[in-house]
Amino acid sequence: MIHPAVPSQPKAVPLPLSKTPRPDLLKALHHCGSAESASCAHIHLALANSYLSSGPLNKTALDNAARELGMAAQNPDLASQTLPLRRSVNALLENITLLKQEKVRIQQSQAQAIAAQNAAGAAQARLQRLESLLHQHAEKTLEAHGAPLP
């Protein structure tokens, strides 16, 4: 007996990894094989590109991209291909850290300058009070001795 041919299910054409939504990429990681495999490495690279191209390029996005690029670099072929991008991302992360440190130093310097200005203002006010007291005392002393006031 001949069985009628079962119509085959149309195979879904996979999206290029660069256009695959991040949640789908994360799901694909569970089925890609060993961490060093080319398929896993390409998924990690696609995730890194996703972090770098979606939303603001802040420390979180750069940290995520650096992590994914590091995972992609477990594959020897992609390690050499991604080296310039990994260096760039790491340089950006270092610059963000340096920028934050410099902002803290600037804020500390500004706080010190304000404190110094306040101290100088207080010292000037004390000096004026002392000069006034000295002038009053000199006037009283001159009056007590009968000397004419200038």
C-alpha positions as CSV (number, residue, x, y, z in Angstrom):
1,M,0.0,0.0,0.0
2,I,1.3,3.4,-1.0
3,H,0.9,6.2,1.5
4,P,0.2,9.6,0.2
5,A,3.0,12.0,0.6
6,V,2.8,14.1,3.7
7,P,3.2,17.7,2.8
8,S,6.4,18.9,4.5
9,Q,6.2,21.7,6.9
10,P,7.8,24.9,5.4
11,K,11.0,25.5,7.2
12,A,11.4,28.9,8.8
13,V,14.1,30.8,7.2
14,P,16.4,32.0,10.0
15,L,16.9,35.7,10.3
16,P,20.4,36.9,10.0
17,L,21.8,37.0,13.5
18,S,22.2,40.8,13.4
19,K,18.5,41.2,12.9
20,T,17.4,38.6,15.4
21,P,15.8,40.1,18.5
22,R,17.9,39.8,21.7
23,P,15.5,37.4,23.5
24,D,15.6,35.0,20.5
25,L,19.4,35.2,20.6
26,L,19.5,34.4,24.3
27,K,17.2,31.4,23.7
28,A,19.4,30.2,20.8
29,L,22.4,30.2,23.2
30,H,20.8,27.2,25.0
31,H,21.0,25.1,21.9
32,C,24.2,26.2,20.1
33,G,26.5,23.6,21.5
34,S,29.9,24.1,23.2
35,A,31.0,27.6,24.2
36,E,33.8,27.5,21.7
37,S,31.6,26.5,18.7
38,A,31.3,28.9,15.8
39,S,27.5,29.0,16.2
40,C,27.7,30.1,19.9
41,A,30.4,32.5,19.0
42,H,28.3,34.1,16.3
43,I,25.4,34.4,18.7
44,H,27.6,36.1,21.3
45,L,28.9,38.4,18.6
46,A,25.3,39.3,17.5
47,L,24.4,39.9,21.2
48,A,27.4,42.2,21.6
49,N,26.4,44.1,18.4
50,S,22.9,44.3,19.8
51,Y,24.1,45.9,23.0
52,L,26.3,48.3,21.1
53,S,23.6,49.4,18.6
54,S,20.5,49.6,20.7
55,G,19.8,52.4,23.1
56,P,22.4,54.7,24.7
57,L,26.0,53.6,24.7
58,N,26.4,53.7,28.5
59,K,28.5,51.7,30.9
60,T,25.9,49.0,31.2
61,A,25.7,48.5,27.4
62,L,29.5,48.5,27.1
63,D,29.8,46.0,30.0
64,N,27.3,43.7,28.4
65,A,29.0,44.0,25.0
66,A,32.4,43.4,26.5
67,R,31.1,40.2,28.2
68,E,29.5,38.9,25.0
69,L,32.7,39.7,23.0
70,G,34.7,37.8,25.5
71,M,32.4,34.9,25.1
72,A,32.6,35.1,21.3
73,A,36.4,35.2,21.6
74,Q,36.4,31.7,23.0
75,N,36.2,30.6,19.4
76,P,39.7,31.0,17.9
77,D,38.5,32.3,14.6
78,L,36.3,35.0,16.0
79,A,38.9,35.9,18.7
80,S,41.1,37.4,16.1
81,Q,38.3,38.9,14.1
82,T,36.8,40.6,17.2
83,L,40.0,41.8,18.7
84,P,39.8,45.4,17.4
85,L,36.2,45.7,18.6
86,R,37.1,44.2,22.0
87,R,39.9,46.7,22.3
88,S,37.6,49.6,21.4
89,V,34.9,48.5,23.9
90,N,37.5,48.1,26.6
91,A,39.0,51.5,25.8
92,L,35.6,53.1,26.1
93,L,35.0,51.4,29.4
94,E,38.4,52.6,30.7
95,N,37.5,56.2,29.5
96,I,34.2,56.1,31.3
97,T,35.9,55.1,34.5
98,L,38.5,57.8,34.0
99,L,35.8,60.4,33.3
100,K,34.0,59.4,36.5
101,Q,37.2,59.7,38.5
102,E,37.9,63.1,37.0
103,K,34.3,64.3,37.8
104,V,34.8,63.3,41.4
105,R,38.1,65.1,41.5
106,I,36.5,68.2,40.0
107,Q,33.7,68.1,42.5
108,Q,36.2,67.7,45.4
109,S,38.2,70.7,44.1
110,Q,35.1,72.8,43.8
111,A,34.1,71.9,47.3
112,Q,37.6,72.8,48.6
113,A,37.4,76.1,46.7
114,I,34.0,76.9,48.2
115,A,35.3,76.0,51.7
116,A,38.4,78.2,51.1
117,Q,36.2,81.1,49.9
118,N,34.0,80.7,53.0
119,A,37.0,80.6,55.3
120,A,38.5,83.7,53.6
121,G,35.2,85.6,53.9
122,A,35.0,84.7,57.6
123,A,38.6,85.7,58.2
124,Q,37.9,89.0,56.4
125,A,34.9,89.7,58.6
126,R,36.9,88.9,61.7
127,L,39.7,91.2,60.5
128,Q,37.2,94.1,60.0
129,R,35.7,93.6,63.4
130,L,39.2,93.6,65.0
131,E,40.2,96.8,63.1
132,S,37.0,98.4,64.2
133,L,37.6,97.4,67.8
134,L,41.2,98.6,67.6
135,H,40.1,101.9,66.2
136,Q,37.5,102.3,68.9
137,H,40.0,101.5,71.6
138,A,42.5,103.9,70.1
139,E,39.9,106.7,70.2
140,K,39.0,106.0,73.8
141,T,42.7,105.9,74.8
142,L,43.3,109.2,73.1
143,E,40.3,110.8,74.7
144,A,41.3,109.5,78.1
145,H,44.7,111.1,77.8
146,G,43.3,114.3,76.4
147,A,45.0,114.0,73.1
148,P,43.2,115.6,70.1
149,L,41.5,113.1,67.7
150,P,42.7,113.2,64.2
